[in-house]
Amino acid sequence: MNHDQPSATNPYESTHAEPVEGQDWSLADGPTKQWAMIMHFSQLANYAVPPAGLIAPIVIWRLKKDALPGIDAHGRNIANWVVSSLIYLVLTFVLFMTVVGIPIAFLLGGIVSILMLAYPIIGGIKANDGVAWRYPGAFRIF
């Protein structure tokens, strides 16, 4: 079966391999590892310019995924985490609006904030080592 083209029976079938947790991309070349690391670290731009940390990794992924092997797996993992963290933050806000949920909202908000700082750093280090790291707690959307 040719994996470069969607099958005739399912034109919506993905042409890219499913990202595998801990998948070793150590055979990937230097630019692939470098761009993957930049994608992970670009999420930290959120602390300087809030929307940049959400948009930058997605833009890099979309621009580089066809040119460099392994970038697609990193991009999917990052996109899943970005969407998941936004869902967690919306849930935190909803809980905060209820009197009963305020303590839980503070706890959840604190945990998500710490993870939004730590996960991109861990992902960037793993990418530099050639590993496509799946963010724990991220929903598999992409």
N, CA, C and O atoms as a MOPAC input file, in Angstrom:
PM7 MOZYME 1SCF
protein

 N      0.84000 1    -1.17900 1     0.00000 1
 C      0.00000 1     0.00000 1     0.00000 1
 C      0.88000 1     1.23500 1     0.00000 1
 O      1.85600 1     1.29200 1     0.74800 1
 N      0.56200 1     2.21400 1    -0.81200 1
 C      1.31100 1     3.45400 1    -0.89400 1
 C      0.81500 1     4.39600 1     0.19600 1
 O     -0.34400 1     4.81000 1     0.18000 1
 N      1.69100 1     4.73700 1     1.14700 1
 C      1.29200 1     5.59600 1     2.26100 1
 C      1.44000 1     7.07300 1     1.93900 1
 O      1.14000 1     7.92100 1     2.77900 1
 N      1.90400 1     7.39500 1     0.72100 1
 C      2.04700 1     8.78900 1     0.33500 1
 C      0.71600 1     9.39500 1    -0.10000 1
 O      0.56400 1    10.61700 1    -0.09900 1
 N     -0.24500 1     8.55800 1    -0.47000 1
 C     -1.54300 1     9.02000 1    -0.93900 1
 C     -2.64800 1     8.41100 1    -0.08500 1
 O     -2.53500 1     7.26300 1     0.34500 1
 N     -3.73500 1     9.17900 1     0.17000 1
 C     -4.87500 1     8.57000 1     0.87100 1
 C     -5.44700 1     7.43300 1     0.03300 1
 O     -5.37300 1     7.46000 1    -1.19500 1
 N     -6.01400 1     6.44000 1     0.69900 1
 C     -6.58200 1     5.30800 1    -0.03000 1
 C     -7.83200 1     5.74200 1    -0.78400 1
 O     -8.47900 1     6.72600 1    -0.42800 1
 N     -8.15800 1     4.99200 1    -1.82900 1
 C     -9.32500 1     5.31500 1    -2.64400 1
 C    -10.61100 1     5.15200 1    -1.85100 1
 O    -11.59600 1     5.83600 1    -2.12700 1
 N    -10.61900 1     4.25700 1    -0.87100 1
 C    -11.83100 1     4.02600 1    -0.09400 1
 C    -12.04200 1     5.09200 1     0.97200 1
 O    -13.17700 1     5.33200 1     1.38300 1
 N    -10.98100 1     5.73100 1     1.42400 1
 C    -11.11000 1     6.76100 1     2.44700 1
 C    -10.22400 1     7.95100 1     2.09100 1
 O     -9.05200 1     7.97800 1     2.46800 1
 N    -10.76900 1     8.94600 1     1.36400 1
 C     -9.95500 1    10.08800 1     0.94500 1
 C     -9.52800 1    10.98000 1     2.11200 1
 O     -8.66000 1    11.83600 1     1.94200 1
 N    -10.12100 1    10.79700 1     3.28900 1
 C     -9.78200 1    11.62500 1     4.44500 1
 C     -8.74100 1    10.96600 1     5.34200 1
 O     -8.39100 1    11.50400 1     6.39200 1
 N     -8.25400 1     9.81300 1     4.93200 1
 C     -7.26200 1     9.07600 1     5.70600 1
 C     -5.97400 1     9.89800 1     5.79900 1
 O     -5.53300 1    10.48100 1     4.80900 1
 N     -5.38700 1     9.94100 1     6.96700 1
 C     -4.15100 1    10.68700 1     7.16800 1
 C     -3.00200 1    10.02500 1     6.42100 1
 O     -2.88900 1     8.80000 1     6.38500 1
 N     -2.15500 1    10.85300 1     5.82800 1
 C     -0.98300 1    10.33300 1     5.13200 1
 C      0.23800 1    10.32700 1     6.03600 1
 O      1.32800 1     9.94800 1     5.60700 1
 N      0.06300 1    10.74400 1     7.28800 1
 C      1.19300 1    10.84100 1     8.20600 1
 C      1.09100 1     9.77600 1     9.28100 1
 O     -0.00400 1     9.38700 1     9.68900 1
 N      2.23000 1     9.31600 1     9.72800 1
 C      2.27100 1     8.30000 1    10.78300 1
 C      1.74900 1     8.87600 1    12.08700 1
 O      1.96900 1    10.04700 1    12.39600 1
 N      1.07500 1     8.06100 1    12.82700 1
 C      0.58100 1     8.43900 1    14.14500 1
 C      1.77200 1     8.66800 1    15.07200 1
 O      2.65700 1     7.81700 1    15.15100 1
 N      1.81200 1     9.82300 1    15.78800 1
 C      2.91600 1    10.02700 1    16.71300 1
 C      2.86300 1     9.00200 1    17.83500 1
 O      1.80500 1     8.76400 1    18.41800 1
 N      3.97900 1     8.41300 1    18.12600 1
 C      4.06000 1     7.39200 1    19.15100 1
 C      4.82100 1     7.95600 1    20.33600 1
 O      5.89000 1     8.54600 1    20.17700 1
 N      4.26500 1     7.77200 1    21.52600 1
 C      4.91100 1     8.29500 1    22.72600 1
 C      6.32000 1     7.73300 1    22.84600 1
 O      6.52700 1     6.52000 1    22.79300 1
 N      7.28100 1     8.63100 1    23.00900 1
 C      8.66300 1     8.22400 1    23.17500 1
 C      9.31700 1     7.71100 1    21.91100 1
 O     10.40000 1     7.12900 1    21.96500 1
 N      8.66600 1     7.92200 1    20.76000 1
 C      9.23200 1     7.42100 1    19.50800 1
 C     10.59800 1     8.05500 1    19.28000 1
 O     10.76400 1     9.26400 1    19.43900 1
 N     11.55100 1     7.24900 1    18.91500 1
 C     12.92200 1     7.69400 1    18.73200 1
 C     13.12300 1     8.18600 1    17.30500 1
 O     13.00200 1     7.42100 1    16.34800 1
 N     13.42800 1     9.46000 1    17.17800 1
 C     13.72700 1    10.04600 1    15.87800 1
 C     15.22500 1    10.33400 1    15.79700 1
 O     15.63900 1    11.26400 1    15.10500 1
 N     16.03400 1     9.54900 1    16.49400 1
 C     17.46500 1     9.82400 1    16.56200 1
 C     18.14200 1     9.74900 1    15.19900 1
 O     19.23100 1    10.29400 1    15.01700 1
 N     17.51200 1     9.08300 1    14.24800 1
 C     18.07100 1     9.04600 1    12.90700 1
 C     17.73900 1    10.31600 1    12.13200 1
 O     18.24000 1    10.51700 1    11.02600 1
 N     16.89800 1    11.17300 1    12.70600 1
 C     16.54300 1    12.42300 1    12.05500 1
 C     17.77600 1    13.31900 1    11.97900 1
 O     18.65800 1    13.26500 1    12.83600 1
 N     17.81600 1    14.13400 1    10.94200 1
 C     18.96700 1    15.00900 1    10.76900 1
 C     18.91700 1    16.19100 1    11.74000 1
 O     17.92100 1    16.40500 1    12.43100 1
 N     19.99700 1    16.94100 1    11.77600 1
 C     20.11700 1    18.07300 1    12.68700 1
 C     19.01400 1    19.10800 1    12.53900 1
 O     18.43600 1    19.52700 1    13.54200 1
 N     18.69800 1    19.54200 1    11.29500 1
 C     17.63700 1    20.54400 1    11.15000 1
 C     16.27400 1    20.06700 1    11.67000 1
 O     15.50900 1    20.86300 1    12.21300 1
 N     15.97200 1    18.79000 1    11.50900 1
 C     14.69700 1    18.26700 1    12.01400 1
 C     14.64600 1    18.39100 1    13.52700 1
 O     13.65500 1    18.86500 1    14.08100 1
 N     15.70100 1    17.96900 1    14.19000 1
 C     15.74700 1    18.07100 1    15.65200 1
 C     15.69400 1    19.52900 1    16.09000 1
 O     15.01600 1    19.86900 1    17.06000 1
 N     16.41400 1    20.39300 1    15.36800 1
 C     16.46100 1    21.80700 1    15.73300 1
 C     15.08500 1    22.45700 1    15.59700 1
 O     14.64700 1    23.17000 1    16.50000 1
 N     14.40200 1    22.22100 1    14.48300 1
 C     13.07800 1    22.80500 1    14.29700 1
 C     12.06400 1    22.23200 1    15.28800 1
 O     11.18300 1    22.94900 1    15.76200 1
 N     12.18600 1    20.95400 1    15.59700 1
 C     11.29000 1    20.35000 1    16.59100 1
 C     11.51000 1    21.00200 1    17.95300 1
 O     10.54900 1    21.29500 1    18.66400 1
 N     12.76300 1    21.22800 1    18.31700 1
 C     13.07200 1    21.87200 1    19.59000 1
 C     12.53700 1    23.30900 1    19.60400 1
 O     11.97400 1    23.75100 1    20.60600 1
 N     12.71000 1    24.03100 1    18.50500 1
 C     12.20100 1    25.40000 1    18.41000 1
 C     10.68400 1    25.41400 1    18.55600 1
 O     10.12900 1    26.29600 1    19.21200 1
 N     10.01200 1    24.43600 1    17.94600 1
 C      8.55000 1    24.36200 1    18.07400 1
 C      8.13300 1    24.22200 1    19.53000 1
 O      7.22000 1    24.91000 1    19.98800 1
 N      8.79900 1    23.33500 1    20.25700 1
 C      8.44700 1    23.14200 1    21.66600 1
 C      8.72400 1    24.41500 1    22.46800 1
 O      7.86700 1    24.87300 1    23.22400 1
 N      9.91300 1    24.98200 1    22.30500 1
 C     10.28600 1    26.17100 1    23.07800 1
 C      9.46900 1    27.39900 1    22.68300 1
 O      9.30900 1    28.31200 1    23.49300 1
 N      8.94600 1    27.44000 1    21.44900 1
 C      8.17800 1    28.60900 1    21.01500 1
 C      6.89200 1    28.78800 1    21.81600 1
 O      6.31500 1    29.87500 1    21.82500 1
 N      6.44300 1    27.73800 1    22.48400 1
 C      5.26500 1    27.87500 1    23.34200 1
 C      5.53000 1    28.83600 1    24.49700 1
 O      4.60300 1    29.44500 1    25.03000 1
 N      6.79200 1    28.97000 1    24.87900 1
 C      7.15100 1    29.85700 1    25.98100 1
 C      7.02800 1    31.32900 1    25.59400 1
 O      7.08200 1    32.19800 1    26.46400 1
 N      6.86200 1    31.61900 1    24.30500 1
 C      6.63200 1    32.99200 1    23.85700 1
 C      5.32900 1    33.53600 1    24.42700 1
 O      5.09700 1    34.74500 1    24.42200 1
 N      4.49100 1    32.64500 1    24.91300 1
 C      3.23300 1    33.03900 1    25.55400 1
 C      3.46800 1    33.99600 1    26.71300 1
 O      2.61900 1    34.83800 1    27.00400 1
 N      4.60100 1    33.87400 1    27.36900 1
 C      4.88100 1    34.70900 1    28.52900 1
 C      5.31900 1    36.10800 1    28.12700 1
 O      5.25700 1    37.02000 1    28.95100 1
 N      5.76400 1    36.31200 1    26.87600 1
 C      6.13300 1    37.63100 1    26.38300 1
 C      4.97800 1    38.26000 1    25.59800 1
 O      4.61100 1    39.41100 1    25.83400 1
 N      4.41800 1    37.50100 1    24.67300 1
 C      3.29600 1    37.95000 1    23.84600 1
 C      2.26700 1    36.82700 1    23.86600 1
 O      2.41600 1    35.84900 1    23.13400 1
 N      1.21900 1    36.94700 1    24.69500 1
 C      0.31200 1    35.82000 1    24.93300 1
 C     -0.13800 1    34.99500 1    23.72700 1
 O     -0.02900 1    33.77100 1    23.79900 1
 N     -0.62400 1    35.54900 1    22.64800 1
 C     -1.05100 1    34.63900 1    21.58200 1
 C      0.10700 1    33.97700 1    20.83200 1
 O     -0.09900 1    32.96600 1    20.16100 1
 N      1.30700 1    34.52000 1    20.93200 1
 C      2.44600 1    33.98400 1    20.17100 1
 C      2.77300 1    32.55100 1    20.57100 1
 O      3.13600 1    31.74200 1    19.71600 1
 N      2.65300 1    32.22800 1    21.83500 1
 C      2.96100 1    30.88300 1    22.29500 1
 C      1.96400 1    29.84500 1    21.82200 1
 O      2.26400 1    28.65100 1    21.81200 1
 N      0.78700 1    30.29000 1    21.43100 1
 C     -0.21800 1    29.37500 1    20.89600 1
 C     -0.09100 1    29.24400 1    19.37900 1
 O     -0.29300 1    28.16800 1    18.81600 1
 N      0.24400 1    30.34600 1    18.73700 1
 C      0.26000 1    30.39300 1    17.27800 1
 C      1.58900 1    29.92000 1    16.68900 1
 O      1.59300 1    29.18300 1    15.70200 1
 N      2.70900 1    30.32600 1    17.27100 1
 C      4.03600 1    30.04700 1    16.69400 1
 C      4.29800 1    28.55900 1    16.45500 1
 O      4.71800 1    28.19900 1    15.35500 1
 N      4.06800 1    27.67400 1    17.43700 1
 C      4.37100 1    26.26800 1    17.15500 1
 C      3.48900 1    25.66700 1    16.06400 1
 O      3.93300 1    24.80700 1    15.30400 1
 N      2.24600 1    26.12000 1    15.98900 1
 C      1.33100 1    25.60300 1    14.96500 1
 C      1.79200 1    26.06200 1    13.57600 1
 O      1.77800 1    25.28300 1    12.62200 1
 N      2.20000 1    27.33100 1    13.47200 1
 C      2.67100 1    27.85900 1    12.18800 1
 C      3.93900 1    27.13200 1    11.74600 1
 O      4.05400 1    26.74200 1    10.58400 1
 N      4.89400 1    26.94700 1    12.66500 1
 C      6.13200 1    26.23000 1    12.33000 1
 C      5.80700 1    24.80900 1    11.87600 1
 O      6.35700 1    24.32700 1    10.88600 1
 N      4.92000 1    24.15000 1    12.59700 1
 C      4.52300 1    22.77800 1    12.24400 1
 C      3.96500 1    22.72200 1    10.83200 1
 O      4.37600 1    21.88700 1    10.02700 1
 N      3.02700 1    23.61600 1    10.53400 1
 C      2.37800 1    23.60200 1     9.22100 1
 C      3.36900 1    23.90900 1     8.09600 1
 O      3.22800 1    23.38800 1     6.99000 1
 N      4.36800 1    24.75100 1     8.36900 1
 C      5.33600 1    25.11500 1     7.33900 1
 C      6.40900 1    24.05000 1     7.12100 1
 O      6.89700 1    23.88900 1     6.00300 1
 N      6.78100 1    23.32200 1     8.17300 1
 C      7.92500 1    22.41200 1     8.09500 1
 C      7.57100 1    20.92900 1     8.03400 1
 O      8.45100 1    20.10700 1     7.77600 1
 N      6.31300 1    20.56500 1     8.26200 1
 C      5.97300 1    19.14200 1     8.40100 1
 C      6.22100 1    18.32200 1     7.14400 1
 O      6.53400 1    17.13500 1     7.24300 1
 N      6.09200 1    18.91400 1     5.97800 1
 C      6.31300 1    18.15900 1     4.74300 1
 C      7.78700 1    18.12500 1     4.34800 1
 O      8.22400 1    17.21200 1     3.64700 1
 N      8.55100 1    19.11500 1     4.79500 1
 C      9.95400 1    19.21900 1     4.39200 1
 C     10.89800 1    18.40600 1     5.27500 1
 O     11.93600 1    17.94000 1     4.80600 1
 N     10.54700 1    18.23400 1     6.54300 1
 C     11.45400 1    17.57600 1     7.48400 1
 C     10.78200 1    16.37000 1     8.13700 1
 O      9.67800 1    16.49400 1     8.66900 1
 N     11.43200 1    15.20700 1     8.10300 1
 C     10.84000 1    14.01900 1     8.73000 1
 C     10.79400 1    14.16100 1    10.24900 1
 O     11.73200 1    14.67000 1    10.86300 1
 N      9.72800 1    13.72000 1    10.83000 1
 C      9.60400 1    13.75200 1    12.28700 1
 C      8.92700 1    14.99000 1    12.82600 1
 O      8.44100 1    14.97500 1    13.95700 1
 N      8.87800 1    16.06500 1    12.05500 1
 C      8.27100 1    17.30600 1    12.53600 1
 C      6.77700 1    17.11800 1    12.76200 1
 O      6.21000 1    17.69500 1    13.69000 1
 N      6.14000 1    16.31600 1    11.92100 1
 C      4.69900 1    16.11600 1    12.04900 1
 C      4.33300 1    15.53300 1    13.40700 1
 O      3.36000 1    15.97200 1    14.02000 1
 N      5.08600 1    14.56100 1    13.88500 1
 C      4.79200 1    13.94900 1    15.19100 1
 C      4.91900 1    14.97600 1    16.31100 1
 O      4.08000 1    15.01800 1    17.21000 1
 N      5.95900 1    15.80000 1    16.26300 1
 C      6.13600 1    16.84000 1    17.28000 1
 C      5.00500 1    17.86300 1    17.19300 1
 O      4.45200 1    18.27700 1    18.21200 1
 N      4.66800 1    18.26600 1    15.96800 1
 C      3.60900 1    19.25500 1    15.78100 1
 C      2.26500 1    18.77500 1    16.29800 1
 O      1.52400 1    19.53700 1    16.91700 1
 N      1.95200 1    17.51600 1    16.04500 1
 C      0.69200 1    16.94900 1    16.54800 1
 C      0.68200 1    16.92400 1    18.07400 1
 O     -0.32200 1    17.26400 1    18.70000 1
 N      1.79700 1    16.52200 1    18.66300 1
 C      1.87200 1    16.47500 1    20.12600 1
 C      1.71700 1    17.86800 1    20.72600 1
 O      1.02300 1    18.04200 1    21.72800 1
 N      2.36100 1    18.85400 1    20.11800 1
 C      2.26800 1    20.22800 1    20.61400 1
 C      0.85200 1    20.75800 1    20.42900 1
 O      0.28700 1    21.34600 1    21.35100 1
 N      0.27100 1    20.55700 1    19.24600 1
 C     -1.09100 1    21.04300 1    18.99200 1
 C     -2.08100 1    20.40900 1    19.96300 1
 O     -2.98200 1    21.08300 1    20.46400 1
 N     -1.91600 1    19.12300 1    20.22500 1
 C     -2.78800 1    18.45700 1    21.20000 1
 C     -2.64200 1    19.09200 1    22.57400 1
 O     -3.64000 1    19.29300 1    23.26700 1
 N     -1.42000 1    19.41000 1    22.98000 1
 C     -1.21200 1    20.02400 1    24.29500 1
 C     -1.78200 1    21.43900 1    24.33600 1
 O     -2.39500 1    21.82300 1    25.33300 1
 N     -1.59300 1    22.21800 1    23.27500 1
 C     -2.10900 1    23.58900 1    23.25100 1
 C     -3.62900 1    23.57600 1    23.39600 1
 O     -4.18100 1    24.32000 1    24.20600 1
 N     -4.29900 1    22.74500 1    22.62300 1
 C     -5.76200 1    22.65700 1    22.71000 1
 C     -6.18300 1    22.13400 1    24.08200 1
 O     -7.12700 1    22.65300 1    24.67700 1
 N     -5.50100 1    21.12400 1    24.58100 1
 C     -5.83700 1    20.54900 1    25.89000 1
 C     -5.65500 1    21.56500 1    27.00600 1
 O     -6.49700 1    21.66500 1    27.89800 1
 N     -4.56000 1    22.32100 1    26.96400 1
 C     -4.33100 1    23.30400 1    28.02100 1
 C     -5.39000 1    24.40200 1    27.97800 1
 O     -5.80400 1    24.90100 1    29.02400 1
 N     -5.83200 1    24.78300 1    26.78100 1
 C     -6.91700 1    25.76400 1    26.68800 1
 C     -8.21500 1    25.20000 1    27.26500 1
 O     -8.95500 1    25.91700 1    27.93900 1
 N     -8.49400 1    23.93300 1    27.00800 1
 C     -9.68300 1    23.29100 1    27.58400 1
 C     -9.58300 1    23.28300 1    29.10500 1
 O    -10.55600 1    23.58400 1    29.79600 1
 N     -8.41100 1    22.93900 1    29.62500 1
 C     -8.21800 1    22.93300 1    31.08000 1
 C     -8.39800 1    24.33100 1    31.67000 1
 O     -8.96800 1    24.47700 1    32.75100 1
 N     -7.91800 1    25.35900 1    30.96700 1
 C     -8.06500 1    26.72500 1    31.47500 1
 C     -9.52100 1    27.18300 1    31.44000 1
 O     -9.97000 1    27.88000 1    32.35000 1
 N    -10.26300 1    26.79900 1    30.40100 1
 C    -11.69600 1    27.12800 1    30.35100 1
 C    -12.43000 1    26.42300 1    31.48700 1
 O    -13.29200 1    27.01900 1    32.13200 1
 N    -12.09700 1    25.16800 1    31.73200 1
 C    -12.68800 1    24.42600 1    32.84700 1
 C    -12.37300 1    25.11300 1    34.17700 1
 O    -13.23200 1    25.20400 1    35.05400 1
 N    -11.14900 1    25.59200 1    34.31800 1
 C    -10.75800 1    26.31700 1    35.52600 1
 C    -11.62000 1    27.56200 1    35.70000 1
 O    -12.08500 1    27.84800 1    36.80300 1
 N    -11.83200 1    28.30300 1    34.61200 1
 C    -12.65300 1    29.51300 1    34.67100 1
 C    -14.08900 1    29.18200 1    35.06900 1
 O    -14.68100 1    29.87200 1    35.89800 1
 N    -14.64400 1    28.13000 1    34.47900 1
 C    -16.01800 1    27.72200 1    34.80800 1
 C    -16.11200 1    27.33500 1    36.28100 1
 O    -17.06000 1    27.71900 1    36.96500 1
 N    -15.14200 1    26.58200 1    36.76500 1
 C    -15.13600 1    26.20700 1    38.18400 1
 C    -15.00000 1    27.43100 1    39.07900 1
 O    -15.59600 1    27.48600 1    40.15500 1
 N    -14.22300 1    28.40400 1    38.64200 1
 C    -14.02000 1    29.61800 1    39.43000 1
 C    -15.32000 1    30.40700 1    39.57000 1
 O    -15.52200 1    31.10300 1    40.56500 1
 N    -16.19600 1    30.30100 1    38.57900 1
 C    -17.45800 1    31.03100 1    38.61400 1
 C    -18.45000 1    30.44200 1    39.61400 1
 O    -19.43400 1    31.09400 1    39.96400 1
 N    -18.20400 1    29.23500 1    40.06900 1
 C    -19.06800 1    28.64400 1    41.08700 1
 C    -18.37200 1    28.75100 1    42.43500 1
 O    -17.15600 1    28.58700 1    42.52900 1
 N    -19.13700 1    29.02200 1    43.46200 1
 C    -18.56300 1    29.19500 1    44.80000 1
 C    -17.89800 1    27.91200 1    45.26900 1
 O    -16.81700 1    27.95100 1    45.85800 1
 N    -18.53200 1    26.78100 1    45.01400 1
 C    -17.99900 1    25.49700 1    45.46000 1
 C    -16.70300 1    25.16000 1    44.72800 1
 O    -15.82100 1    24.51600 1    45.29500 1
 N    -16.58300 1    25.59200 1    43.47000 1
 C    -15.43400 1    25.21500 1    42.65900 1
 C    -14.21000 1    26.09000 1    42.81000 1
 O    -13.18100 1    25.80500 1    42.19700 1
 N    -14.28300 1    27.15500 1    43.61200 1
 C    -13.15400 1    28.07900 1    43.72000 1
 C    -11.87300 1    27.39300 1    44.19600 1
 O    -10.83100 1    27.59200 1    43.57100 1
 N    -11.89500 1    26.59400 1    45.27000 1
 C    -10.63500 1    25.94100 1    45.67300 1
 C    -10.09300 1    24.98800 1    44.60700 1
 O     -8.88400 1    24.90900 1    44.39100 1
 N    -10.99600 1    24.26900 1    43.94600 1
 C    -10.57000 1    23.35000 1    42.89000 1
 C    -10.01300 1    24.14200 1    41.70900 1
 O     -9.03700 1    23.72900 1    41.08400 1
 N    -10.63900 1    25.28400 1    41.40700 1
 C    -10.17500 1    26.12200 1    40.30400 1
 C     -8.76600 1    26.63700 1    40.56100 1
 O     -7.93200 1    26.64000 1    39.65500 1
 N     -8.49300 1    27.07100 1    41.78500 1
 C     -7.14300 1    27.53900 1    42.10600 1
 C     -6.12700 1    26.41300 1    41.96400 1
 O     -5.03500 1    26.62000 1    41.43500 1
 N     -6.48200 1    25.24000 1    42.43100 1
 C     -5.58200 1    24.09300 1    42.33300 1
 C     -5.34500 1    23.71400 1    40.87000 1
 O     -4.20100 1    23.55800 1    40.44300 1
 N     -6.43000 1    23.56600 1    40.10500 1
 C     -6.31800 1    23.19700 1    38.69700 1
 C     -5.57300 1    24.27100 1    37.90700 1
 O     -4.71800 1    23.95500 1    37.08000 1
 N     -5.89500 1    25.53400 1    38.16200 1
 C     -5.21500 1    26.63100 1    37.46900 1
 C     -3.72100 1    26.64700 1    37.75400 1
 O     -2.91400 1    26.88800 1    36.85500 1
 N     -3.35400 1    26.39100 1    39.00300 1
 C     -1.93700 1    26.34200 1    39.36200 1
 C     -1.21300 1    25.19400 1    38.68500 1
 O     -0.10000 1    25.35400 1    38.18500 1
 N     -1.85200 1    24.04200 1    38.67400 1
 C     -1.23800 1    22.86300 1    38.03400 1
 C     -1.06000 1    23.09900 1    36.53700 1
 O      0.00600 1    22.82300 1    35.98700 1
 N     -2.10200 1    23.60800 1    35.87800 1
 C     -2.02100 1    23.84800 1    34.43300 1
 C     -0.94900 1    24.89700 1    34.12700 1
 O     -0.21300 1    24.76100 1    33.14900 1
 N     -0.85700 1    25.93500 1    34.95000 1
 C      0.15500 1    26.97500 1    34.73300 1
 C      1.56700 1    26.41400 1    34.83200 1
 O      2.43000 1    26.74600 1    34.02000 1
 N      1.79800 1    25.57500 1    35.81500 1
 C      3.12000 1    24.95200 1    35.97000 1
 C      3.42100 1    24.04000 1    34.78100 1
 O      4.53500 1    24.04200 1    34.25700 1
 N      2.42600 1    23.26200 1    34.36100 1
 C      2.63300 1    22.35000 1    33.23300 1
 C      2.85300 1    23.10700 1    31.92500 1
 O      3.61200 1    22.65600 1    31.06700 1
 N      2.18600 1    24.26400 1    31.76600 1
 C      2.37500 1    25.06700 1    30.56000 1
 C      3.78600 1    25.64100 1    30.48700 1
 O      4.25000 1    26.01000 1    29.40800 1
 N      4.46100 1    25.71700 1    31.60900 1
 C      5.85700 1    26.14900 1    31.63700 1
 C      6.80500 1    24.95700 1    31.50200 1
 O      7.79100 1    25.02600 1    30.76900 1
 N      6.50900 1    23.87800 1    32.20100 1
 C      7.42800 1    22.73300 1    32.25300 1
 C      7.38000 1    21.86500 1    30.99300 1
 O      8.42700 1    21.45100 1    30.49500 1
 N      6.19400 1    21.58700 1    30.47600 1
 C      6.07600 1    20.66400 1    29.34200 1
 C      6.83500 1    21.12300 1    28.09300 1
 O      7.50400 1    20.30000 1    27.46900 1
 N      6.76100 1    22.40500 1    27.70100 1
 C      7.54500 1    22.80400 1    26.52700 1
 C      9.05400 1    22.63400 1    26.72500 1
 O      9.77200 1    22.30800 1    25.77900 1
 N      9.52600 1    22.85000 1    27.93200 1
 C     10.95500 1    22.67300 1    28.20900 1
 C     11.33100 1    21.20300 1    28.08900 1
 O     12.32800 1    20.86000 1    27.45300 1
 N     10.52800 1    20.33200 1    28.70400 1
 C     10.79200 1    18.89000 1    28.61100 1
 C     10.70300 1    18.43500 1    27.15500 1
 O     11.56200 1    17.69000 1    26.68100 1
 N      9.66500 1    18.88400 1    26.44600 1
 C      9.49500 1    18.51000 1    25.04100 1
 C     10.65100 1    18.97600 1    24.17200 1
 O     11.09200 1    18.24800 1    23.28200 1
 N     11.14900 1    20.18800 1    24.42200 1
 C     12.28100 1    20.70800 1    23.65900 1
 C     13.54800 1    19.90800 1    23.89300 1
 O     14.29200 1    19.62300 1    22.95500 1
 N     13.79400 1    19.54500 1    25.14600 1
 C     14.97100 1    18.73400 1    25.47200 1
 C     14.86400 1    17.35800 1    24.81700 1
 O     15.83000 1    16.85200 1    24.24600 1
 N     13.67100 1    16.76200 1    24.90800 1
 C     13.46400 1    15.44500 1    24.27900 1
 C     13.61800 1    15.53800 1    22.75800 1
 O     14.18800 1    14.64100 1    22.13600 1
 N     13.11100 1    16.62300 1    22.15800 1
 C     13.23500 1    16.80000 1    20.70900 1
 C     14.69500 1    16.90700 1    20.30200 1
 O     15.10000 1    16.35600 1    19.27900 1
 N     15.47900 1    17.60800 1    21.09300 1
 C     16.90400 1    17.73000 1    20.79900 1
 C     17.61200 1    16.37600 1    20.90200 1
 O     18.61900 1    16.13800 1    20.23500 1
 N     17.07200 1    15.49700 1    21.74400 1
 C     17.61300 1    14.13700 1    21.86600 1
 C     17.07400 1    13.20900 1    20.78100 1
 O     17.49400 1    12.05700 1    20.67600 1
 N     16.13300 1    13.72100 1    19.96900 1
 C     15.58300 1    12.92300 1    18.88500 1
 C     14.37100 1    12.10500 1    19.26300 1
 O     14.07600 1    11.10700 1    18.60700 1
 N     13.65100 1    12.50500 1    20.31500 1
 C     12.48500 1    11.75900 1    20.78300 1
 C     11.23200 1    12.61400 1    20.60500 1
 O     11.20400 1    13.77200 1    21.02200 1
 N     10.19300 1    12.04200 1    19.98500 1
 C      8.89100 1    12.70400 1    19.87600 1
 C      8.12100 1    12.39600 1    21.15400 1
 O      7.58900 1    11.29800 1    21.31700 1
 N      8.06400 1    13.36400 1    22.05400 1
 C      7.49000 1    13.16800 1    23.38100 1
 C      6.02800 1    13.59100 1    23.38900 1
 O      5.71200 1    14.71800 1    23.01000 1
 N      5.13800 1    12.71000 1    23.81200 1
 C      3.71900 1    13.03600 1    23.93400 1
 C      3.48700 1    13.64500 1    25.31100 1
 O      3.86800 1    13.06700 1    26.32900 1
 N      2.86700 1    14.80000 1    25.33100 1
 C      2.61700 1    15.51900 1    26.57100 1
 C      1.59900 1    14.75100 1    27.41900 1
 O      0.49100 1    14.48900 1    26.95000 1
 N      1.94800 1    14.38500 1    28.65300 1
 C      0.98500 1    13.68500 1    29.52100 1
 C     -0.22400 1    14.58500 1    29.80900 1
 O     -0.07100 1    15.78300 1    30.04800 1
 N     -1.40100 1    14.00600 1    29.78300 1
 C     -2.62200 1    14.76000 1    30.06200 1
 C     -3.20700 1    15.46200 1    28.85300 1
 O     -4.26900 1    16.07600 1    28.95500 1
 N     -2.54100 1    15.38600 1    27.71500 1
 C     -3.05000 1    16.02800 1    26.50300 1
 C     -4.04000 1    15.09900 1    25.81000 1
 O     -3.80200 1    13.89800 1    25.67900 1
 N     -5.15100 1    15.67700 1    25.37000 1
 C     -6.13000 1    14.90800 1    24.61000 1
 C     -5.56300 1    14.64200 1    23.22000 1
 O     -4.87500 1    15.49200 1    22.65600 1
 N     -5.84500 1    13.47900 1    22.67400 1
 C     -5.36800 1    13.14100 1    21.32600 1
 C     -6.40400 1    13.60900 1    20.31000 1
 O     -7.34800 1    12.88700 1    19.98900 1
 N     -6.21700 1    14.81100 1    19.81600 1
 C     -7.14900 1    15.42100 1    18.88200 1
 C     -6.59700 1    15.34400 1    17.45700 1
 O     -7.31900 1    15.01600 1    16.51600 1
 N     -5.33600 1    15.64600 1    17.31800 1
 C     -4.68500 1    15.67500 1    15.99700 1
 C     -3.90000 1    14.40700 1    15.75900 1
 O     -3.28600 1    14.25100 1    14.70300 1

